[in-house]
Amino acid sequence: MQVVYAREPMPNSFSRSIFLAGPTPRDENTQSWRPHALKILKRLKYDGVVFVPEPSGFTWNVEFDYHEQVEWEEAAIHRSDCIVFWLPRDMTKLPGITTNDEWGTWKHKVKCVLGYPKDAVKVGYQKKYADDRKIAVTNKLEDTLQSALEFIGRGEYRVGGECDVPLMIWRRPEFKEWHRAQVSQGNIVRQARLSWIFSSKPGHVFFWAMHVSVYIAAENRQKDNEVIVGRPDIAVAVMYYPKKTPELTEIVLVKEFRSPVRNPDGYVWELPGGSSKIFASSHDVILAEIEEETSLKLSRSRLRYHDTRQLNSTSTIHHAKIFSVKLTQAEFAFLKERQGQIFGVSDDTERTELHIISLRDINRMHHVDLVNLGIIHMVLCH
């Protein structure tokens, strides 16, 4: 276990890390809770980094540089895989005013656990938000630290600016692929700051955004004014019934309300597709999506794989695995009978309407976005 105390240099590499957030004594007569926390972590055989926002001797010093302390804490919190909020709040000795601000900043970003003794005062606000976000809450310091170690799990080695990427993001497949692409070109992540996380369900990360600073090897310069937005990769299928000419080819689309849409009717018209937490194989994902959104059941042998492409390379890092299905006459008739019917997974607020439209009409419409239009043309051109 490597303990990094207040205003000490940040480690340049590690596999896992935690930050001990909570009230800090402001006089020499009040005992800190953090030495006991370090003993517990040692007993639990924790082998990572622990950021402690107090001096190594745990002695109160009124002469310290306040701004330097704040900057150190900010950097250490960003370098932490989990923030342990322990609130032995006593409004006289350990009020934890700064801790309130830290909790307010990080409670939406999921990478924290919360604990407080049963006799702690004024912790209802923190508990309410922790419960809403499925953040672990305990009443014993050891249990809180154990929750943190369970949240982190096994560490993964990171170096330099990679240490700013918390494990909850570092482990995600879409981030790993983005990072692998950077490394393959000699680029280096110098710094990263988790900006926000969107959870469609409590405790489940779906969208996330990170402000990154990247050294570009080919240009010998640093770019630090952009964010990367991540979400799970998807699989999509161009399901088509060929006609005499490509323009008359019939394409299966699903119509669905999606909040970002800004087209003439306020609905997205897109190819069947999506992502899944259940299936590891993109083939299984697209077969499930086709059935959910059109009611048509297909076997793997009906799928033709084409390519994997990034969908919006100026902001989002996720990719689409592109498949096609050349519909038989029976399959086409089956879908035609169900045109205009509603499908989808209601538990995921998904409500899709099945449509079959010729390529000529798709080209004339302003409803189908350029990504879907490009995928359709790519498949049919092949």
N, C-alpha and C positions, 0 to 999 in steps of 0.2 A: 504494500500500500504506500502510495506517495502522497504526502500531505503538502499542499501548497497554501501557505499562509498569506494574509493580506499584504499586498504590494510586492510580493515576491514574483520573480519572472514566471511567465506561463510556460508549462512544459511544451516542448516542440513535437512530442509524439506520445500517444497512449492508446489503450484499447477500450477503456470505459472510464467515465468520470461522473462525479456527483458534486453538487454545491449545497452546503449546509446553510439554508436561509432561515432566518428567524430573529427574534429579539436579541440584541447584543448589549451586555452590561455597559453602562455609561459612568460607572464609578468603581473604585477599587474594592468596595465592600460587597458588591454583588457578584455572585459566582456564575460563570458561564456554563451553559449546558453542553457546549461542544466538546470539551475533553472527554466527557462520558460517551458522547456519540462516537468519537474516534476509537475508544476502547471496545465499544460494541462492534464496530465495523471490523476491527482487528479480530475479534472473537468469531465473527461470521466469515472470516477468511476472505474478506474483500481484497482484491489485488489491483484495483484501479487507482485513479487520482481522486483526491478529495480536496475541493476548494473550501478553505476556511476563511471567512472575512474578518478575522481577528489576528493580531500579532502572535508569533509563535509562543510567547510566554503567557498569553492570555491576560496581559496586564493592560489596564486602561491608560492611554496616553493622550492628554489633551493637546499635545503639540503636533499631532499628525496632520498631514496635508489632506484636507477634506476632498478636494477635487481629484487628487491622485487616487484616493480610496474609492470614490465613486466610479472612476474610469476602470480601476482594477476589477471591481465587482461586476461592472457591466460586461467586461471581457470574459471574466470567469463564468458568469451565468450563461453566456452564449456558448462557451466551450463545454458546457455540462450536458451530459446525456440525460440526466434527471436532476431536478431541483427538489431537494427535501425541505419542505416547509414544516418546521416544528415550532409551535406557538405556545410556549409556557407563559402566556401573557399575564402580566401583573402591571396594572396601570401606574403603579408607583415606581417599581424597579425595572420592569421589562415591558414597556408599553408596545414596542414593535411597530412604531409609526412608519419607518422606512419599509418594513416587511409588508405592510399593507399595500404600498405602492408596487413593490415587486410582485406580490400576488396578483394585483390588478393587471399588471402588464403580462404575466405569463399564464394565468389561469385558462386563457383561451387557446394556448398553444400545446396543451395536453401533457408536455414532458415534465410533470411534477406529481408529487405525492404530498398528502397533508396529514399532519398529526398534531395533537394537543392533549395535555392532561385533562382529565374530567373536570378539574376545578378551574380551568383556564376561563378567563372572562372575555366577553366581546369577540367570540369566534363564530357566531352564528352566520354572519355574512359569508365567511370563507367556506363553511360547511355546506351552505346552500348551493354555492356555485360548484363545489367539488362534487356533490351528489348529482347535480344536473349534468355534469360532464363525465360522470363515471370515473372520477379521480379517486384513487384509494384514500380512505380516511381511517385513521386508527387513533387510539388513546394512550399508547405506550411508545416511548422513543424507539425501543428495539423493534417493535412491530412496524413502525413507520420506516425505519431503515431497511428492514427485511422487504417491505413493499417496494422500496426503491430498487433494491437488487433484483427482485423478480421482474420489475418493469424493464430494467436494462437488459437482463439476460446475459448471455455470453458476449464478451467484447469483440470488437474488430479493430485491427490496427489502422491508425490514421496518423498522418504526419503533416506538419505545417498547417496551412489553412484548412486542410481536411478535418482537423480537430474541431472546427467550428460547426461541422455538420453533425447534428445529433444522430444517434444510432437509429432512432425511429424513422429518420429520412434516409440515412446512409444505407440501410438494409433494403430499401424499396427497389424493386427491379428497374423501374423507370429511371431512378437516380443512378443506379449502378451502370446502366447502359450509357447514360449521358456522361458520367465521369470517365467511363472506359473510352468513350470517343475523344474526350479532351486529352487524356493521357496518351492515346495513340498518336496524337499530333504534337506531343511534347508540351502541351499547355499545362499550366499549373494553377490550381485553385489557391489563391493567396489568402482569401478571407471569405466567410459566408455568414449571413445573418438571416435566421428564420424569420420571415416577415409575418406570415399568417398561415393558419390551417383551417380548412373547412371540413367539418364532419357532418355527413348526411344523417348519421346516427351517432348517439353518444358513445364515445370511446373508439370510434372508427374514423381514421383519417382517409379522406377521399381526395380533396384538392389540397395543395400546399404551394407556397411561394417562398423563394429564398433570394435575397439580394446577394449577388456574388461578385467577387473581384477576381478576374482571371488574367494571368499572364499569357499572352499569345506568342508562342515561340517563333512562328513564321514571320511575325511582324516586329518582334522584339519590343513589345509595348504592353501596357496593362490597361484593361478595360474594366471599369468599376461602376458603371452607371446603369446596369440592367438587372432585372430579376429573371429567374427561371421559374416557370409554373409547371408543377407536376401533377399527374393523375395516372391511374393505371392505364397501360396500353389496351387497345381495343382490337377486335376482329370485325370485319365487315364483309358483306357478300353482295356481289352484283348478280342478282337472279334475273335471267333474261330468257325471252322466247324469241328465237330468230325469225325474221320475215324476209321478204324478197330483197330488201335493201337495208343497210345498217340504220338508216333514219327511221324506218318503220319498226325496228326491233322493239319489243315490249319489255319494259323494265319494272321490277317490283320496287315500290317505295313505301315507306311508312310515314304517316303524317302524325306529328306529336307536338304538343305545346312545350316549348323550352323557353325559359325566361330571357336569355340573351337575344332571341330572334328579333330582327328588324327588317322584315320583308313585307310584301303587300298584305298577307293575311295573318301574320303573327304566329305562324306555325312553321316548324322545321319540316322539310320534306327530305328524307334521307334514306340511305340504304339500310336494310336490316343489319344490326350489329350492336356491339357493346362490350363490356368487360365483365369479369366474374371473379369472386373470391373462392368459388367452389372448384372450378376446373383449372387445371394447370396447363392443359393443351389448348392452343388457339383453335384447333379443329373442333374440340368439344365445346368451346365457348361459342363459336359461330353456329354450330348445330342447335345448341340450346336457345340462342337468340332468335334464330329463324323460326323455331317452333313457338317461342313465346310471342313473337310479333306477327306471325302469319298463320300459325296453327299447322304448318306443313312439317311433317317429320321426314327427315332425310338420313341416309347413311353416309359414312365418311367417304365412301367411294364416289359419291356424287359431287364432292368438292374438288375444285381445281385451285391450287395455290398459285398466286401470281407474284407478290412482292411484299416487302415491308417498307413503309414510308412514314416520315415525320409529317404531321398534319399541319402544323403552324410553327415553322422554325424560327420566327421572330419572338415568340413568347413561350409557347408550351413545348415540353420536351417529349410528350408521349407519342407513340407510333401506332399505326394501324397495320395489321396483317390483312392482306387483301385476298379474298377468295372470289370465285365465280361459280355459278350453277347454271348450266344450260338446261332449261326446263323441258321436260317431255310434254307431249300433248296432254296427257292425263294430269300431270302436275299443274300445267297452265290452266286447264279447265277447273281444277280444284280451287286454285287461287282466284280465278275470275268469279266463281260463285260466291266467294267471300269478300269481294271488293266492297269497301265501305264499312265492313264490320270492325268492331272494336276488339283489340287484343291488349297484351301487355301484362305487367305484374303490378297489381294494385298496391301491394305492400311496399313497393318501391316508388309509389306515386306515378307509375308508368301507365299511360293510356295511349295506345297506338291505333291508328286507323289505316287499314290496308288499301293500297292503290296500285293500279297497273297502268303505266303511261308510256307512250312511244318516245323514243329518243328525240324525234323531231319536236314533240310537244314539250319535252323537258328542256330542250335548248331554247325554246321560245318563252318558257316561264321564267319569272324572276324569283321563284320560290326555292329552287334548289341551289344551295351555296356552291362556291367554286371548288371546295374540297370534294364534295360528293360528285359534282359534275366532272372533275378531273379524273376521279377514280373510275367512273363509268366509261369515259372515253379511253382511258388507258387499257381497261379490260377488253373493250370491244375492238380496239385497234390491234390487240394481240391475236 
